[in-house]
């Protein structure tokens, strides 16, 4: 049971659900836009839309990751500046 708690903690679960809550709606909107924009009539259309969707999911995830990475770097620099002063 302790192994389960170690790898599946509440903190990790909340982080995962927070990411899904940010990326999921944008992904759903992208799926709707791709579906409305293209007329799917061959396997090539499905392949192109799947590739476009993967790029969109990657872009949405990367965008949120960058925002939080910059925030963490800013906090680190502020704390280092305060300790230096």
PDB file of N, CA, C and O in Angstrom:
ATOM      1  N   UNK A   1       0.818  -1.187   0.000  1.00  0.00           N
ATOM      2  CA  UNK A   1       0.000   0.000   0.000  1.00  0.00           C
ATOM      3  C   UNK A   1       0.867   1.258   0.000  1.00  0.00           C
ATOM      4  O   UNK A   1       0.503   2.272  -0.596  1.00  0.00           O
ATOM      5  N   UNK A   2       2.008   1.185   0.668  1.00  0.00           N
ATOM      6  CA  UNK A   2       2.892   2.352   0.717  1.00  0.00           C
ATOM      7  C   UNK A   2       3.494   2.656  -0.662  1.00  0.00           C
ATOM      8  O   UNK A   2       3.697   3.820  -1.007  1.00  0.00           O
ATOM      9  N   UNK A   3       3.776   1.622  -1.440  1.00  0.00           N
ATOM     10  CA  UNK A   3       4.268   1.854  -2.801  1.00  0.00           C
ATOM     11  C   UNK A   3       3.222   2.587  -3.626  1.00  0.00           C
ATOM     12  O   UNK A   3       3.541   3.484  -4.406  1.00  0.00           O
ATOM     13  N   UNK A   4       1.974   2.193  -3.441  1.00  0.00           N
ATOM     14  CA  UNK A   4       0.887   2.860  -4.156  1.00  0.00           C
ATOM     15  C   UNK A   4       0.810   4.330  -3.755  1.00  0.00           C
ATOM     16  O   UNK A   4       0.683   5.202  -4.615  1.00  0.00           O
ATOM     17  N   UNK A   5       0.886   4.607  -2.465  1.00  0.00           N
ATOM     18  CA  UNK A   5       0.819   5.989  -1.979  1.00  0.00           C
ATOM     19  C   UNK A   5       2.021   6.805  -2.435  1.00  0.00           C
ATOM     20  O   UNK A   5       1.911   8.007  -2.676  1.00  0.00           O
ATOM     21  N   UNK A   6       3.162   6.145  -2.552  1.00  0.00           N
ATOM     22  CA  UNK A   6       4.370   6.851  -2.967  1.00  0.00           C
ATOM     23  C   UNK A   6       4.259   7.327  -4.417  1.00  0.00           C
ATOM     24  O   UNK A   6       4.627   8.461  -4.723  1.00  0.00           O
ATOM     25  N   UNK A   7       3.763   6.488  -5.295  1.00  0.00           N
ATOM     26  CA  UNK A   7       3.713   6.819  -6.713  1.00  0.00           C
ATOM     27  C   UNK A   7       2.421   7.521  -7.128  1.00  0.00           C
ATOM     28  O   UNK A   7       2.403   8.234  -8.131  1.00  0.00           O
ATOM     29  N   UNK A   8       1.356   7.330  -6.381  1.00  0.00           N
ATOM     30  CA  UNK A   8       0.068   7.920  -6.736  1.00  0.00           C
ATOM     31  C   UNK A   8      -0.432   8.805  -5.603  1.00  0.00           C
ATOM     32  O   UNK A   8      -1.503   8.576  -5.042  1.00  0.00           O
ATOM     33  N   UNK A   9       0.354   9.810  -5.280  1.00  0.00           N
ATOM     34  CA  UNK A   9      -0.036  10.704  -4.205  1.00  0.00           C
ATOM     35  C   UNK A   9      -1.098  11.683  -4.674  1.00  0.00           C
ATOM     36  O   UNK A   9      -1.322  11.855  -5.873  1.00  0.00           O
ATOM     37  N   UNK A  10      -1.739  12.315  -3.722  1.00  0.00           N
ATOM     38  CA  UNK A  10      -2.767  13.311  -4.034  1.00  0.00           C
ATOM     39  C   UNK A  10      -2.150  14.475  -4.795  1.00  0.00           C
ATOM     40  O   UNK A  10      -2.763  15.005  -5.722  1.00  0.00           O
ATOM     41  N   UNK A  11      -0.946  14.874  -4.412  1.00  0.00           N
ATOM     42  CA  UNK A  11      -0.279  15.994  -5.078  1.00  0.00           C
ATOM     43  C   UNK A  11      -0.066  15.700  -6.562  1.00  0.00           C
ATOM     44  O   UNK A  11      -0.304  16.568  -7.401  1.00  0.00           O
ATOM     45  N   UNK A  12       0.375  14.497  -6.892  1.00  0.00           N
ATOM     46  CA  UNK A  12       0.564  14.122  -8.299  1.00  0.00           C
ATOM     47  C   UNK A  12      -0.770  14.061  -9.039  1.00  0.00           C
ATOM     48  O   UNK A  12      -0.857  14.475 -10.195  1.00  0.00           O
ATOM     49  N   UNK A  13      -1.805  13.550  -8.385  1.00  0.00           N
ATOM     50  CA  UNK A  13      -3.114  13.454  -9.022  1.00  0.00           C
ATOM     51  C   UNK A  13      -3.685  14.836  -9.317  1.00  0.00           C
ATOM     52  O   UNK A  13      -4.236  15.069 -10.393  1.00  0.00           O
ATOM     53  N   UNK A  14      -3.553  15.744  -8.363  1.00  0.00           N
ATOM     54  CA  UNK A  14      -4.070  17.096  -8.565  1.00  0.00           C
ATOM     55  C   UNK A  14      -3.317  17.766  -9.713  1.00  0.00           C
ATOM     56  O   UNK A  14      -3.923  18.453 -10.535  1.00  0.00           O
ATOM     57  N   UNK A  15      -2.019  17.570  -9.770  1.00  0.00           N
ATOM     58  CA  UNK A  15      -1.237  18.138 -10.868  1.00  0.00           C
ATOM     59  C   UNK A  15      -1.664  17.599 -12.221  1.00  0.00           C
ATOM     60  O   UNK A  15      -1.783  18.352 -13.188  1.00  0.00           O
ATOM     61  N   UNK A  16      -1.893  16.301 -12.289  1.00  0.00           N
ATOM     62  CA  UNK A  16      -2.333  15.681 -13.544  1.00  0.00           C
ATOM     63  C   UNK A  16      -3.696  16.212 -13.960  1.00  0.00           C
ATOM     64  O   UNK A  16      -3.896  16.562 -15.124  1.00  0.00           O
ATOM     65  N   UNK A  17      -4.638  16.276 -13.019  1.00  0.00           N
ATOM     66  CA  UNK A  17      -5.975  16.751 -13.356  1.00  0.00           C
ATOM     67  C   UNK A  17      -5.968  18.234 -13.707  1.00  0.00           C
ATOM     68  O   UNK A  17      -6.764  18.678 -14.535  1.00  0.00           O
ATOM     69  N   UNK A  18      -5.079  19.003 -13.086  1.00  0.00           N
ATOM     70  CA  UNK A  18      -4.972  20.422 -13.436  1.00  0.00           C
ATOM     71  C   UNK A  18      -4.483  20.576 -14.872  1.00  0.00           C
ATOM     72  O   UNK A  18      -5.000  21.408 -15.618  1.00  0.00           O
ATOM     73  N   UNK A  19      -3.483  19.777 -15.266  1.00  0.00           N
ATOM     74  CA  UNK A  19      -2.997  19.828 -16.655  1.00  0.00           C
ATOM     75  C   UNK A  19      -4.087  19.407 -17.625  1.00  0.00           C
ATOM     76  O   UNK A  19      -4.280  20.042 -18.661  1.00  0.00           O
ATOM     77  N   UNK A  20      -4.801  18.338 -17.293  1.00  0.00           N
ATOM     78  CA  UNK A  20      -5.885  17.889 -18.176  1.00  0.00           C
ATOM     79  C   UNK A  20      -6.995  18.934 -18.265  1.00  0.00           C
ATOM     80  O   UNK A  20      -7.615  19.091 -19.317  1.00  0.00           O
ATOM     81  N   UNK A  21      -7.246  19.644 -17.178  1.00  0.00           N
ATOM     82  CA  UNK A  21      -8.259  20.682 -17.185  1.00  0.00           C
ATOM     83  C   UNK A  21      -7.867  21.874 -18.046  1.00  0.00           C
ATOM     84  O   UNK A  21      -8.730  22.588 -18.555  1.00  0.00           O
ATOM     85  N   UNK A  22      -6.577  22.088 -18.206  1.00  0.00           N
ATOM     86  CA  UNK A  22      -6.114  23.192 -19.048  1.00  0.00           C
ATOM     87  C   UNK A  22      -6.005  22.792 -20.514  1.00  0.00           C
ATOM     88  O   UNK A  22      -6.393  23.552 -21.402  1.00  0.00           O
ATOM     89  N   UNK A  23      -5.485  21.619 -20.759  1.00  0.00           N
ATOM     90  CA  UNK A  23      -5.222  21.181 -22.125  1.00  0.00           C
ATOM     91  C   UNK A  23      -6.460  20.559 -22.770  1.00  0.00           C
ATOM     92  O   UNK A  23      -6.647  20.683 -23.980  1.00  0.00           O
ATOM     93  N   UNK A  24      -7.297  19.901 -21.991  1.00  0.00           N
ATOM     94  CA  UNK A  24      -8.462  19.214 -22.527  1.00  0.00           C
ATOM     95  C   UNK A  24      -9.434  20.097 -23.292  1.00  0.00           C
ATOM     96  O   UNK A  24      -9.796  19.764 -24.421  1.00  0.00           O
ATOM     97  N   UNK A  25      -9.870  21.216 -22.715  1.00  0.00           N
ATOM     98  CA  UNK A  25     -10.811  22.063 -23.463  1.00  0.00           C
ATOM     99  C   UNK A  25     -10.229  22.623 -24.758  1.00  0.00           C
ATOM    100  O   UNK A  25     -10.924  22.702 -25.771  1.00  0.00           O
ATOM    101  N   UNK A  26      -8.970  23.006 -24.727  1.00  0.00           N
ATOM    102  CA  UNK A  26      -8.343  23.508 -25.956  1.00  0.00           C
ATOM    103  C   UNK A  26      -8.246  22.404 -27.004  1.00  0.00           C
ATOM    104  O   UNK A  26      -8.430  22.654 -28.195  1.00  0.00           O
ATOM    105  N   UNK A  27      -7.962  21.210 -26.569  1.00  0.00           N
ATOM    106  CA  UNK A  27      -7.897  20.079 -27.484  1.00  0.00           C
ATOM    107  C   UNK A  27      -9.275  19.785 -28.076  1.00  0.00           C
ATOM    108  O   UNK A  27      -9.397  19.515 -29.271  1.00  0.00           O
ATOM    109  N   UNK A  28     -10.302  19.839 -27.245  1.00  0.00           N
ATOM    110  CA  UNK A  28     -11.658  19.603 -27.748  1.00  0.00           C
ATOM    111  C   UNK A  28     -12.042  20.663 -28.780  1.00  0.00           C
ATOM    112  O   UNK A  28     -12.649  20.341 -29.802  1.00  0.00           O
ATOM    113  N   UNK A  29     -11.695  21.914 -28.522  1.00  0.00           N
ATOM    114  CA  UNK A  29     -11.976  22.960 -29.504  1.00  0.00           C
ATOM    115  C   UNK A  29     -11.228  22.728 -30.804  1.00  0.00           C
ATOM    116  O   UNK A  29     -11.774  22.959 -31.883  1.00  0.00           O
ATOM    117  N   UNK A  30      -9.988  22.275 -30.715  1.00  0.00           N
ATOM    118  CA  UNK A  30      -9.213  21.997 -31.923  1.00  0.00           C
ATOM    119  C   UNK A  30      -9.837  20.843 -32.705  1.00  0.00           C
ATOM    120  O   UNK A  30      -9.880  20.882 -33.935  1.00  0.00           O
ATOM    121  N   UNK A  31     -10.317  19.821 -32.007  1.00  0.00           N
ATOM    122  CA  UNK A  31     -10.975  18.697 -32.682  1.00  0.00           C
ATOM    123  C   UNK A  31     -12.216  19.195 -33.428  1.00  0.00           C
ATOM    124  O   UNK A  31     -12.453  18.817 -34.575  1.00  0.00           O
ATOM    125  N   UNK A  32     -12.994  20.036 -32.771  1.00  0.00           N
ATOM    126  CA  UNK A  32     -14.188  20.575 -33.430  1.00  0.00           C
ATOM    127  C   UNK A  32     -13.827  21.426 -34.644  1.00  0.00           C
ATOM    128  O   UNK A  32     -14.479  21.331 -35.684  1.00  0.00           O
ATOM    129  N   UNK A  33     -12.798  22.253 -34.519  1.00  0.00           N
ATOM    130  CA  UNK A  33     -12.390  23.094 -35.653  1.00  0.00           C
ATOM    131  C   UNK A  33     -11.902  22.253 -36.828  1.00  0.00           C
ATOM    132  O   UNK A  33     -12.240  22.540 -37.976  1.00  0.00           O
ATOM    133  N   UNK A  34     -11.121  21.233 -36.557  1.00  0.00           N
ATOM    134  CA  UNK A  34     -10.617  20.367 -37.628  1.00  0.00           C
ATOM    135  C   UNK A  34     -11.772  19.614 -38.282  1.00  0.00           C
ATOM    136  O   UNK A  34     -11.816  19.464 -39.503  1.00  0.00           O
ATOM    137  N   UNK A  35     -12.704  19.143 -37.459  1.00  0.00           N
ATOM    138  CA  UNK A  35     -13.844  18.406 -38.000  1.00  0.00           C
ATOM    139  C   UNK A  35     -14.714  19.286 -38.895  1.00  0.00           C
ATOM    140  O   UNK A  35     -15.191  18.842 -39.939  1.00  0.00           O
ATOM    141  N   UNK A  36     -14.915  20.532 -38.479  1.00  0.00           N
ATOM    142  CA  UNK A  36     -15.740  21.435 -39.276  1.00  0.00           C
ATOM    143  C   UNK A  36     -15.013  21.948 -40.520  1.00  0.00           C
ATOM    144  O   UNK A  36     -15.657  22.232 -41.530  1.00  0.00           O
ATOM    145  N   UNK A  37     -13.700  22.070 -40.465  1.00  0.00           N
ATOM    146  CA  UNK A  37     -12.949  22.664 -41.568  1.00  0.00           C
ATOM    147  C   UNK A  37     -12.700  21.686 -42.716  1.00  0.00           C
ATOM    148  O   UNK A  37     -12.642  22.090 -43.877  1.00  0.00           O
ATOM    149  N   UNK A  38     -12.553  20.398 -42.390  1.00  0.00           N
ATOM    150  CA  UNK A  38     -12.202  19.428 -43.429  1.00  0.00           C
ATOM    151  C   UNK A  38     -13.349  18.462 -43.683  1.00  0.00           C
ATOM    152  O   UNK A  38     -14.099  18.096 -42.778  1.00  0.00           O
ATOM    153  N   UNK A  39     -13.458  18.072 -44.911  1.00  0.00           N
ATOM    154  CA  UNK A  39     -14.438  17.059 -45.285  1.00  0.00           C
ATOM    155  C   UNK A  39     -13.716  15.721 -45.339  1.00  0.00           C
ATOM    156  O   UNK A  39     -12.928  15.467 -46.250  1.00  0.00           O
ATOM    157  N   UNK A  40     -13.987  14.877 -44.370  1.00  0.00           N
ATOM    158  CA  UNK A  40     -13.295  13.588 -44.305  1.00  0.00           C
ATOM    159  C   UNK A  40     -13.919  12.611 -45.292  1.00  0.00           C
ATOM    160  O   UNK A  40     -15.075  12.214 -45.151  1.00  0.00           O
ATOM    161  N   UNK A  41     -13.124  12.230 -46.303  1.00  0.00           N
ATOM    162  CA  UNK A  41     -13.641  11.266 -47.267  1.00  0.00           C
ATOM    163  C   UNK A  41     -12.604  10.217 -47.645  1.00  0.00           C
ATOM    164  O   UNK A  41     -12.888   9.346 -48.467  1.00  0.00           O
ATOM    165  N   UNK A  42     -11.423  10.279 -47.071  1.00  0.00           N
ATOM    166  CA  UNK A  42     -10.418   9.261 -47.364  1.00  0.00           C
ATOM    167  C   UNK A  42      -9.519   9.084 -46.152  1.00  0.00           C
ATOM    168  O   UNK A  42      -9.568   9.865 -45.201  1.00  0.00           O
ATOM    169  N   UNK A  43      -8.714   8.064 -46.203  1.00  0.00           N
ATOM    170  CA  UNK A  43      -7.811   7.804 -45.090  1.00  0.00           C
ATOM    171  C   UNK A  43      -6.740   8.881 -44.999  1.00  0.00           C
ATOM    172  O   UNK A  43      -6.201   9.113 -43.917  1.00  0.00           O
ATOM    173  N   UNK A  44      -6.418   9.543 -46.104  1.00  0.00           N
ATOM    174  CA  UNK A  44      -5.434  10.628 -46.077  1.00  0.00           C
ATOM    175  C   UNK A  44      -5.984  11.804 -45.267  1.00  0.00           C
ATOM    176  O   UNK A  44      -5.249  12.431 -44.505  1.00  0.00           O
ATOM    177  N   UNK A  45      -7.249  12.096 -45.427  1.00  0.00           N
ATOM    178  CA  UNK A  45      -7.865  13.171 -44.634  1.00  0.00           C
ATOM    179  C   UNK A  45      -7.819  12.852 -43.147  1.00  0.00           C
ATOM    180  O   UNK A  45      -7.531  13.728 -42.330  1.00  0.00           O
ATOM    181  N   UNK A  46      -8.098  11.610 -42.794  1.00  0.00           N
ATOM    182  CA  UNK A  46      -8.028  11.206 -41.394  1.00  0.00           C
ATOM    183  C   UNK A  46      -6.592  11.296 -40.864  1.00  0.00           C
ATOM    184  O   UNK A  46      -6.369  11.725 -39.732  1.00  0.00           O
ATOM    185  N   UNK A  47      -5.634  10.894 -41.681  1.00  0.00           N
ATOM    186  CA  UNK A  47      -4.233  10.953 -41.260  1.00  0.00           C
ATOM    187  C   UNK A  47      -3.774  12.389 -41.054  1.00  0.00           C
ATOM    188  O   UNK A  47      -3.120  12.699 -40.058  1.00  0.00           O
ATOM    189  N   UNK A  48      -4.112  13.256 -41.983  1.00  0.00           N
ATOM    190  CA  UNK A  48      -3.718  14.659 -41.858  1.00  0.00           C
ATOM    191  C   UNK A  48      -4.362  15.295 -40.631  1.00  0.00           C
ATOM    192  O   UNK A  48      -3.716  16.067 -39.922  1.00  0.00           O
ATOM    193  N   UNK A  49      -5.613  14.980 -40.378  1.00  0.00           N
ATOM    194  CA  UNK A  49      -6.279  15.547 -39.204  1.00  0.00           C
ATOM    195  C   UNK A  49      -5.685  15.002 -37.904  1.00  0.00           C
ATOM    196  O   UNK A  49      -5.583  15.737 -36.922  1.00  0.00           O
ATOM    197  N   UNK A  50      -5.297  13.739 -37.883  1.00  0.00           N
ATOM    198  CA  UNK A  50      -4.657  13.172 -36.691  1.00  0.00           C
ATOM    199  C   UNK A  50      -3.313  13.842 -36.431  1.00  0.00           C
ATOM    200  O   UNK A  50      -2.976  14.138 -35.285  1.00  0.00           O
ATOM    201  N   UNK A  51      -2.553  14.079 -37.479  1.00  0.00           N
ATOM    202  CA  UNK A  51      -1.265  14.762 -37.323  1.00  0.00           C
ATOM    203  C   UNK A  51      -1.484  16.187 -36.826  1.00  0.00           C
ATOM    204  O   UNK A  51      -0.772  16.651 -35.935  1.00  0.00           O
ATOM    205  N   UNK A  52      -2.462  16.879 -37.395  1.00  0.00           N
ATOM    206  CA  UNK A  52      -2.767  18.244 -36.946  1.00  0.00           C
ATOM    207  C   UNK A  52      -3.202  18.253 -35.487  1.00  0.00           C
ATOM    208  O   UNK A  52      -2.835  19.153 -34.732  1.00  0.00           O
ATOM    209  N   UNK A  53      -3.971  17.268 -35.094  1.00  0.00           N
ATOM    210  CA  UNK A  53      -4.416  17.185 -33.706  1.00  0.00           C
ATOM    211  C   UNK A  53      -3.246  16.926 -32.764  1.00  0.00           C
ATOM    212  O   UNK A  53      -3.181  17.518 -31.686  1.00  0.00           O
ATOM    213  N   UNK A  54      -2.332  16.058 -33.151  1.00  0.00           N
ATOM    214  CA  UNK A  54      -1.151  15.810 -32.312  1.00  0.00           C
ATOM    215  C   UNK A  54      -0.300  17.068 -32.164  1.00  0.00           C
ATOM    216  O   UNK A  54       0.199  17.355 -31.076  1.00  0.00           O
ATOM    217  N   UNK A  55      -0.133  17.812 -33.241  1.00  0.00           N
ATOM    218  CA  UNK A  55       0.596  19.068 -33.146  1.00  0.00           C
ATOM    219  C   UNK A  55      -0.126  20.052 -32.221  1.00  0.00           C
ATOM    220  O   UNK A  55       0.520  20.750 -31.439  1.00  0.00           O
ATOM    221  N   UNK A  56      -1.433  20.112 -32.301  1.00  0.00           N
ATOM    222  CA  UNK A  56      -2.194  21.031 -31.453  1.00  0.00           C
ATOM    223  C   UNK A  56      -2.071  20.657 -29.984  1.00  0.00           C
ATOM    224  O   UNK A  56      -1.868  21.531 -29.141  1.00  0.00           O
ATOM    225  N   UNK A  57      -2.189  19.385 -29.668  1.00  0.00           N
ATOM    226  CA  UNK A  57      -2.052  18.937 -28.278  1.00  0.00           C
ATOM    227  C   UNK A  57      -0.661  19.249 -27.761  1.00  0.00           C
ATOM    228  O   UNK A  57      -0.506  19.707 -26.629  1.00  0.00           O
ATOM    229  N   UNK A  58       0.355  19.004 -28.581  1.00  0.00           N
ATOM    230  CA  UNK A  58       1.731  19.318 -28.181  1.00  0.00           C
ATOM    231  C   UNK A  58       1.898  20.815 -27.936  1.00  0.00           C
ATOM    232  O   UNK A  58       2.540  21.214 -26.964  1.00  0.00           O
ATOM    233  N   UNK A  59       1.332  21.641 -28.801  1.00  0.00           N
ATOM    234  CA  UNK A  59       1.453  23.090 -28.640  1.00  0.00           C
ATOM    235  C   UNK A  59       0.742  23.565 -27.376  1.00  0.00           C
ATOM    236  O   UNK A  59       1.283  24.393 -26.643  1.00  0.00           O
ATOM    237  N   UNK A  60      -0.463  23.055 -27.110  1.00  0.00           N
ATOM    238  CA  UNK A  60      -1.190  23.468 -25.913  1.00  0.00           C
ATOM    239  C   UNK A  60      -0.433  23.059 -24.653  1.00  0.00           C
ATOM    240  O   UNK A  60      -0.301  23.854 -23.722  1.00  0.00           O
ATOM    241  N   UNK A  61       0.059  21.834 -24.621  1.00  0.00           N
ATOM    242  CA  UNK A  61       0.790  21.350 -23.450  1.00  0.00           C
ATOM    243  C   UNK A  61       2.073  22.137 -23.258  1.00  0.00           C
ATOM    244  O   UNK A  61       2.403  22.517 -22.134  1.00  0.00           O
ATOM    245  N   UNK A  62       2.795  22.385 -24.326  1.00  0.00           N
ATOM    246  CA  UNK A  62       4.045  23.128 -24.235  1.00  0.00           C
ATOM    247  C   UNK A  62       3.788  24.544 -23.740  1.00  0.00           C
ATOM    248  O   UNK A  62       4.561  25.063 -22.934  1.00  0.00           O
ATOM    249  N   UNK A  63       2.722  25.174 -24.206  1.00  0.00           N
ATOM    250  CA  UNK A  63       2.407  26.542 -23.798  1.00  0.00           C
ATOM    251  C   UNK A  63       2.210  26.627 -22.290  1.00  0.00           C
ATOM    252  O   UNK A  63       2.781  27.509 -21.648  1.00  0.00           O
ATOM    253  N   UNK A  64       1.413  25.727 -21.709  1.00  0.00           N
ATOM    254  CA  UNK A  64       1.194  25.760 -20.269  1.00  0.00           C
ATOM    255  C   UNK A  64       2.456  25.409 -19.513  1.00  0.00           C
ATOM    256  O   UNK A  64       2.715  25.976 -18.452  1.00  0.00           O
ATOM    257  N   UNK A  65       3.251  24.485 -20.036  1.00  0.00           N
ATOM    258  CA  UNK A  65       4.505  24.133 -19.378  1.00  0.00           C
ATOM    259  C   UNK A  65       5.440  25.335 -19.337  1.00  0.00           C
ATOM    260  O   UNK A  65       6.080  25.569 -18.312  1.00  0.00           O
ATOM    261  N   UNK A  66       5.536  26.094 -20.408  1.00  0.00           N
ATOM    262  CA  UNK A  66       6.408  27.265 -20.464  1.00  0.00           C
ATOM    263  C   UNK A  66       5.943  28.316 -19.470  1.00  0.00           C
ATOM    264  O   UNK A  66       6.764  28.920 -18.781  1.00  0.00           O
ATOM    265  N   UNK A  67       4.656  28.538 -19.387  1.00  0.00           N
ATOM    266  CA  UNK A  67       4.149  29.534 -18.443  1.00  0.00           C
ATOM    267  C   UNK A  67       4.573  29.184 -17.019  1.00  0.00           C
ATOM    268  O   UNK A  67       5.048  30.052 -16.288  1.00  0.00           O
ATOM    269  N   UNK A  68       4.411  27.943 -16.623  1.00  0.00           N
ATOM    270  CA  UNK A  68       4.771  27.553 -15.267  1.00  0.00           C
ATOM    271  C   UNK A  68       6.279  27.468 -15.075  1.00  0.00           C
ATOM    272  O   UNK A  68       6.766  27.723 -13.973  1.00  0.00           O
ATOM    273  N   UNK A  69       7.018  27.124 -16.092  1.00  0.00           N
ATOM    274  CA  UNK A  69       8.475  27.113 -15.979  1.00  0.00           C
ATOM    275  C   UNK A  69       9.015  28.528 -15.773  1.00  0.00           C
ATOM    276  O   UNK A  69       9.912  28.739 -14.956  1.00  0.00           O
ATOM    277  N   UNK A  70       8.476  29.486 -16.506  1.00  0.00           N
ATOM    278  CA  UNK A  70       8.900  30.883 -16.335  1.00  0.00           C
ATOM    279  C   UNK A  70       8.529  31.376 -14.944  1.00  0.00           C
ATOM    280  O   UNK A  70       9.311  32.084 -14.309  1.00  0.00           O
ATOM    281  N   UNK A  71       7.350  31.012 -14.466  1.00  0.00           N
ATOM    282  CA  UNK A  71       6.951  31.401 -13.108  1.00  0.00           C
ATOM    283  C   UNK A  71       7.921  30.846 -12.071  1.00  0.00           C
ATOM    284  O   UNK A  71       8.327  31.562 -11.155  1.00  0.00           O
ATOM    285  N   UNK A  72       8.293  29.580 -12.210  1.00  0.00           N
ATOM    286  CA  UNK A  72       9.221  28.978 -11.252  1.00  0.00           C
ATOM    287  C   UNK A  72      10.604  29.610 -11.326  1.00  0.00           C
ATOM    288  O   UNK A  72      11.247  29.809 -10.295  1.00  0.00           O
ATOM    289  N   UNK A  73      11.064  29.925 -12.517  1.00  0.00           N
ATOM    290  CA  UNK A  73      12.367  30.585 -12.663  1.00  0.00           C
ATOM    291  C   UNK A  73      12.324  31.972 -12.040  1.00  0.00           C
ATOM    292  O   UNK A  73      13.281  32.389 -11.388  1.00  0.00           O
ATOM    293  N   UNK A  74      11.230  32.683 -12.235  1.00  0.00           N
ATOM    294  CA  UNK A  74      11.078  34.011 -11.647  1.00  0.00           C
ATOM    295  C   UNK A  74      11.101  33.933 -10.128  1.00  0.00           C
ATOM    296  O   UNK A  74      11.741  34.762  -9.481  1.00  0.00           O
ATOM    297  N   UNK A  75      10.412  32.950  -9.542  1.00  0.00           N
ATOM    298  CA  UNK A  75      10.431  32.760  -8.091  1.00  0.00           C
ATOM    299  C   UNK A  75      11.847  32.447  -7.608  1.00  0.00           C
ATOM    300  O   UNK A  75      12.288  32.972  -6.585  1.00  0.00           O
ATOM    301  N   UNK A  76      12.547  31.604  -8.334  1.00  0.00           N
ATOM    302  CA  UNK A  76      13.910  31.239  -7.962  1.00  0.00           C
ATOM    303  C   UNK A  76      14.821  32.460  -7.991  1.00  0.00           C
ATOM    304  O   UNK A  76      15.607  32.667  -7.066  1.00  0.00           O
ATOM    305  N   UNK A  77      14.725  33.264  -9.036  1.00  0.00           N
ATOM    306  CA  UNK A  77      15.563  34.460  -9.127  1.00  0.00           C
ATOM    307  C   UNK A  77      15.222  35.469  -8.039  1.00  0.00           C
ATOM    308  O   UNK A  77      16.116  36.106  -7.482  1.00  0.00           O
ATOM    309  N   UNK A  78      13.941  35.619  -7.734  1.00  0.00           N
ATOM    310  CA  UNK A  78      13.563  36.526  -6.649  1.00  0.00           C
ATOM    311  C   UNK A  78      14.100  36.072  -5.295  1.00  0.00           C
ATOM    312  O   UNK A  78      14.600  36.883  -4.516  1.00  0.00           O
ATOM    313  N   UNK A  79      13.997  34.788  -5.022  1.00  0.00           N
ATOM    314  CA  UNK A  79      14.503  34.288  -3.740  1.00  0.00           C
ATOM    315  C   UNK A  79      16.032  34.403  -3.678  1.00  0.00           C
ATOM    316  O   UNK A  79      16.583  34.711  -2.622  1.00  0.00           O
ATOM    317  N   UNK A  80      16.717  34.159  -4.798  1.00  0.00           N
ATOM    318  CA  UNK A  80      18.175  34.313  -4.817  1.00  0.00           C
ATOM    319  C   UNK A  80      18.554  35.774  -4.629  1.00  0.00           C
ATOM    320  O   UNK A  80      19.537  36.070  -3.949  1.00  0.00           O
ATOM    321  N   UNK A  81      17.803  36.684  -5.211  1.00  0.00           N
ATOM    322  CA  UNK A  81      18.065  38.103  -5.067  1.00  0.00           C
ATOM    323  C   UNK A  81      17.859  38.550  -3.620  1.00  0.00           C
ATOM    324  O   UNK A  81      18.647  39.342  -3.103  1.00  0.00           O
ATOM    325  N   UNK A  82      16.818  38.057  -2.965  1.00  0.00           N
ATOM    326  CA  UNK A  82      16.567  38.412  -1.577  1.00  0.00           C
ATOM    327  C   UNK A  82      17.669  37.871  -0.674  1.00  0.00           C
ATOM    328  O   UNK A  82      18.105  38.569   0.241  1.00  0.00           O
ATOM    329  N   UNK A  83      18.129  36.645  -0.910  1.00  0.00           N
ATOM    330  CA  UNK A  83      19.212  36.095  -0.100  1.00  0.00           C
ATOM    331  C   UNK A  83      20.515  36.830  -0.342  1.00  0.00           C
ATOM    332  O   UNK A  83      21.320  36.985   0.577  1.00  0.00           O
ATOM    333  N   UNK A  84      20.731  37.281  -1.558  1.00  0.00           N
ATOM    334  CA  UNK A  84      21.964  38.010  -1.872  1.00  0.00           C
ATOM    335  C   UNK A  84      21.964  39.383  -1.196  1.00  0.00           C
ATOM    336  O   UNK A  84      22.999  39.855  -0.725  1.00  0.00           O
ATOM    337  N   UNK A  85      20.798  40.010  -1.156  1.00  0.00           N
ATOM    338  CA  UNK A  85      20.689  41.336  -0.524  1.00  0.00           C
ATOM    339  C   UNK A  85      20.801  41.167   0.979  1.00  0.00           C
ATOM    340  O   UNK A  85      20.737  42.150   1.717  1.00  0.00           O
TER     341      UNK A  85
END
